[in-house]
Amino acid sequence: MGEPNYYQTLRVTSAATQAEVKQAYRRLVKEFHPDRNPDAQARDEMVRINTAYEVLGDRQARQSYDRRQGRYPQTASAGDRGCRHGSARQRSARQTATTADERIYRWVTQVYHPLNLELDRIIDALDEQIDELSGDPFDDELMGNFMDYISACQVVLERAQATFESQRNPSVLAGVAADLYHCLNQVGDGIEELEYFSLNYDDHHLHVGQELFRIARGLQLDALDRIGPLI
C-alpha cells in the first residue's frame, strides 16, 4: 500500500505554502487535541495529523514525499531565484532564519509531541483507575491493579523526562519548555502521592495526587497555547 495522502490529512492542497501547512496543522491540533476532544477517534486523528506534519512541515521531507507520490516539486519563484543577487547580509539573515526554523521543527517533533503523548498516557488513565479502585480499595486485586498503574506511570515519566532532556529547547520556545518542566514535576509529585495512598489508604494522598495531575494538565494546555502561534 502507498503512503497516506498527508495533504488530505492536513486539509490543504499540494500547492499549499509552508506557512499554510503550519497554519492548518495548528488549527487541527486545537480541534483534535485529546485534552479538548477526548474521544478515541480524535486521539487517532491526532496521531495522523502529527505524522502528516512531520513530513509536510519539513521542506526536504515534503519534496521527497512529493517525488514518491509522483508530484513535481514546486520550483523556486523568480523572487526566490533573485536572492542569489542579494547582499551577503541578506543571504546570511535568510540562512539564520532557516536554521532557527529547523531547530524549532526538530524540537517540536522530537521533544514536544512525544513528551505530550507520554503525559497523556499517565494523566488520562487516572480517573478510570480511581473509579475501578473505588469499588473496594481494600480488595487485593483492585489495589494490585492500581499499583501496577503507578509502576507504569513511573516508567513512562522517566521516559518523558529523558525526552525532555534530550535536546535544548530553542530560545523562542522557552515558555513552552518551562510549562512542560513544571508539568513533569507536578506529575512526578502526583505519582508519589498516589504511591503513598497505596501504602496507607489515606484518602488525603489520593486527593492531592488528583489535584497535582489537574495542575499538570493545566500546564500542558498552557504549553499548547504558547506553542500554537509558533508552529
Buried (B, 14 or more C-beta within 10 A) or exposed (E): EEEEEBBEBBEBEBEBEEEEBBBBBBEBBEEBBBBEBEEEEBBEBBEBBBBBBBBBBBBEBBEEBBEEEEBEEEEEEEEEEEEEEEEEEEEEEEEEEEEEBBBBBEBBBBBBBBBBBBBBBBBBBBEEBBEEBEEEBEEEEBBEEBBEBBEEBBEBBEBBBEBBEEBEBBEEBEBBBBBBBBBBBBBBBBBBBBBBBBEEEEEEBBEBBBEBBEBBBBBBBBBBEBBBEBB
